[in-house]
Amino acid sequence: MKLLTFLAGVSAVAALNNGVARTPPMGWLSWERFRCNIDCKHDPSNCISENLYMRMADIIAAEGYKEAGYQYVCIDDCWLSKSRDSNGRLQPDPDRFPHGMKALADYVHSKGLKLGIYEDVGAETCARYPGSRGHYQTDAQTFAEWGIDLLKFDACNINPEDFDEGYRQMGFYLNQTGRPILYSCEWAIGEIMHRRQANYTAILEVCNTCRNTVDITDQWKSVLNKVNNYAKDSGNFSKIAGPGGWNDPDELVIGDFSLSPDQERTQMALWSMWAAPLIMSVDLRNMRPESKSLLQNKGVIAVNQDPLGIPGTVRLTMRKVSVWTRPILPKGSLAVVVFNSQSGGAPLNVSVPVHRLINGNALDYLITDTFTGSKLGKLTYHQDLTVRVNPTGVVMVTMTPA
Ligand code: GLA
């Protein structure tokens, strides 16, 4: 681990190599769906407590999510006791986590899964629980001793002068523990909130994931806002991500209350194109079958987890339609998403000349529907890919040299 710390410190271009997140992390996080519900007296099955995380771990392990690749069960804000213990160490709320974090980690590990936790680089978390500022080394050690596998590190209540150094220090102390802990940062958001340009290269030398847009909500307009942000790609953040360091547009809200089936497919497809973390925030106890099978869709997840780790970008736009491409394996293949941002009205017929999607030679391509795996036929370099796209929906195909 010492060697890795050293390499991470001196590397100028490569993303962090602390051994984790070689492909985008997949898991579940409580925030968007369960928020800061600490009322276990009146709402015992939905409050932030060890029970909630154990139950989610049970379902991830038993109902196909784990086989699909979901691994991290993640705690967000509001798990903490309002004060540190007499040794200055963090402690979970004793009523809601009566067995402590080590026991919860053991339980999650016994299911073959990993446990994520949440803290803040500033003096307090966003919900005003004790932050890590001034305690980075102690907190990193505490997390490692508990058996934590991922740290989401927020940027509320920060000192704008030194929080970037705080992110570096926490990264350093996490590495020093010798335990591989995925480091999920909101550093870029902290910079953006203070009207500064985020230095994505510097961030992904220290962090495994980089949240670069505001909090997602369970609303189509929020998902669309992320799509527009990633289309704009300001600061060229797409170019910087790769194995070990990924951009993070925030949680999947698939299976919650607001998105239509087409909009859910759009979120799954585009997050996969961007090589974004696939972190569900949904009540896994109450899933519509379509949302569950979408979250477990093998074809789309394979694109997300493609080992080349090259994030997709917008290749062309035609009025309300954007066409996204992502190079994937086998060599020369492409994932393609055609997104119709228009809401309402009839589906659109869209034709895209194959040669406008490809940089290389004039080859023929086998086309597969990514969602269903159905073979759609062969196209030559001079033909058009013609698809019919629902309002606020996508068509996703993979193109493999014939
Ligand atoms: C911030 C983060 C969210 C969530 C909340 C918790 O808003 O961006 O993802 O962690 O804090 O308070």
Residues whose N, C-alpha, C, O or C-beta is under 5 A from the ligand:
A	BS01	GLA	W31 D76 D77 C126 A127 D215
